[in-house]
Amino acid sequence: LEDTYGTHPAFIARPAAEQLPMQVDQVEIMPDFLYTRSHIWVKPLGKRFRIGIDDFAARFIGKVDSIAPQDSFRPDRPVWKLASGKRTLDMYVPFGGKTIEMNPLVRSVPSLAGKNPYRQGWIYTVSAENNTEALNSLMSADKAIQVVHKHSDRLRTQTDKTLGTTLLDGAAGMLGDIPNRLTDEEWQTLTKEFFSAV
């Protein structure tokens, strides 16, 4: 019967329902991903990992104009350098490894890394020097939410001093304007605080 009429819909395997993002201070965090304190998400793929920037980083940097890829990385060597206008941002992961593949869509259209960071905008597939150590260095989504909340509060405090209260419609409401409004010194201070490996 199956050869004649096909498989009954009740028996067709369907992919698991995609989990909805969690929100903190208007910033989205995917519950089924792992995270670094430096705002990079990590998704295990067997013995490899897919990685990209989280929504906080995407909103902080604004439109991504270019991504300088690296063949290898470690906690004291950036995994990539993002550029947005006159600003650049080195980002780090707390483990060493090698880049296996850069997302060809992001290579062609770097802004996709910020527009759709958790899906089409993934940046690399990587291999870690030690998978167990790599996994042990990562955070759950619940812990990532705590970090985002802390960094959002810190950003509000800094921008309240620098920009006044008119832009403060939650951290995410004004993140896109931050790179061009902070002084060079403030940019260096905040990026070091938010995006360093440890």
C-alpha positions in Angstrom: 0.0 0.0 0.0 2.8 2.4 0.9 4.3 2.0 -2.6 0.9 2.9 -4.2 -0.4 5.6 -1.8 2.7 6.8 -0.1 3.4 7.1 3.6 0.6 8.2 5.8 1.2 11.7 7.3 1.0 10.3 10.8 4.2 8.3 10.2 6.3 10.9 8.5 9.2 11.9 10.7 9.2 15.6 11.4 12.1 17.8 12.6 11.9 18.8 16.2 10.2 22.1 16.8 12.6 25.0 16.9 12.9 26.6 20.3 11.9 30.2 20.5 14.5 32.7 21.7 14.6 33.9 25.2 14.8 37.7 25.8 16.6 39.8 28.3 16.7 43.6 27.9 15.3 43.1 24.4 18.3 41.0 23.4 17.5 37.5 22.1 19.3 34.4 23.4 18.7 31.0 21.7 18.0 28.4 24.5 19.5 25.5 22.7 22.9 27.1 22.0 26.0 27.4 24.2 27.8 30.7 24.8 31.0 32.4 25.7 31.3 35.4 28.0 32.6 37.3 25.0 29.2 37.1 23.2 29.9 34.2 20.8 27.4 31.4 20.5 28.6 27.8 19.9 26.6 24.9 18.6 28.2 21.4 18.8 28.1 19.5 15.5 29.6 16.1 16.4 33.3 16.7 16.8 33.1 20.2 15.4 31.4 23.4 16.4 29.5 26.1 14.5 30.0 29.6 15.9 28.7 33.2 15.4 28.0 36.4 17.3 25.1 36.6 19.7 22.4 39.2 19.5 24.1 41.5 22.1 27.2 41.7 20.0 25.2 42.1 16.8 23.4 45.1 18.3 26.5 46.5 19.8 28.6 46.6 16.7 25.8 47.6 14.4 26.1 46.9 10.6 29.0 44.6 10.0 31.0 45.9 7.0 33.7 43.3 7.0 35.0 40.2 8.8 38.7 39.4 8.9 38.9 35.6 9.3 41.6 33.7 11.1 42.8 30.2 10.2 43.5 29.4 13.9 42.7 31.0 17.2 43.2 30.6 21.0 42.1 32.6 24.1 44.8 35.3 23.5 44.4 35.4 19.7 41.1 36.7 18.2 38.8 34.3 16.3 37.9 37.1 14.0 37.9 40.9 13.6 34.6 42.7 12.8 34.6 46.1 11.2 31.7 48.6 11.3 32.4 52.1 9.9 35.4 53.4 11.7 35.2 50.9 14.5 36.8 47.4 14.7 36.1 44.7 17.2 38.3 41.7 18.0 36.4 38.8 19.4 37.7 35.8 21.3 36.7 32.3 22.4 38.1 30.6 25.6 39.6 27.7 23.8 42.1 27.0 21.0 41.2 25.6 17.6 41.2 25.9 13.8 38.8 27.2 11.3 37.3 24.5 9.1 34.9 26.6 7.0 33.7 30.2 6.8 30.1 30.6 6.0 30.1 31.5 2.2 27.0 33.7 2.6 28.7 35.8 5.3 31.9 36.0 3.3 29.9 37.5 0.5 27.5 39.6 2.7 29.2 40.3 6.0 26.2 42.3 7.4 24.3 39.0 7.5 26.3 38.1 10.6 24.5 40.8 12.5 21.1 40.8 10.8 20.5 37.1 11.4 23.2 36.0 13.9 21.7 32.7 15.0 20.8 31.2 11.7 22.0 32.4 8.2 24.6 34.6 9.8 26.8 31.9 11.4 30.4 32.7 10.8 32.6 29.6 11.2 32.6 25.9 11.5 35.6 25.1 13.7 37.5 22.2 15.4 38.8 22.6 18.9 42.2 21.5 20.2 40.4 19.7 23.0 36.6 19.2 22.8 36.1 18.5 26.4 37.9 21.6 27.5 36.1 23.6 24.9 32.7 22.4 26.2 33.7 23.0 29.8 34.6 26.6 28.9 31.1 27.4 27.6 27.9 28.7 29.3 24.3 27.6 29.1 21.7 30.0 27.8 20.5 30.7 31.3 24.0 31.9 32.3 24.4 33.8 29.1 21.2 35.7 30.0 22.9 36.8 33.2 25.9 38.1 31.3 23.8 39.9 28.8 21.8 41.6 31.7 25.0 42.6 33.4 26.5 44.0 30.2 23.3 45.8 29.3 23.2 47.5 32.7 26.9 48.5 32.3 26.2 49.9 28.9 23.2 51.9 30.2 25.4 53.4 32.9 28.1 54.3 30.4 25.7 55.7 27.8 23.8 57.6 30.5 27.0 59.5 31.3 28.0 59.9 27.7 24.8 60.4 25.7 22.2 61.4 28.3 18.9 59.6 28.9 17.1 60.4 25.6 18.5 57.2 23.9 17.9 54.9 26.8 15.0 52.9 25.7 16.5 49.7 27.1 20.0 48.7 26.0 18.9 47.2 22.7 17.0 50.3 21.8 20.2 52.3 21.4 22.9 49.7 20.8 23.2 50.4 17.0 24.2 54.0 17.6 26.8 53.3 20.2 29.9 52.7 18.0 29.7 56.1 16.4 28.8 58.0 19.6 31.4 56.7 22.1 34.8 58.2 22.3 37.8 56.1 21.3 38.7 55.6 24.9 35.2 54.5 25.9 35.0 52.1 22.9 38.3 50.5 24.0 37.1 50.2 27.6 33.7 48.7 26.8 34.9 46.3 24.1 37.6 45.0 26.4 35.1 44.5 29.1 32.4 42.8 27.0 34.4 40.8 24.4 37.7 39.6 25.9 38.1 35.9 26.2 37.9 35.7 30.0 
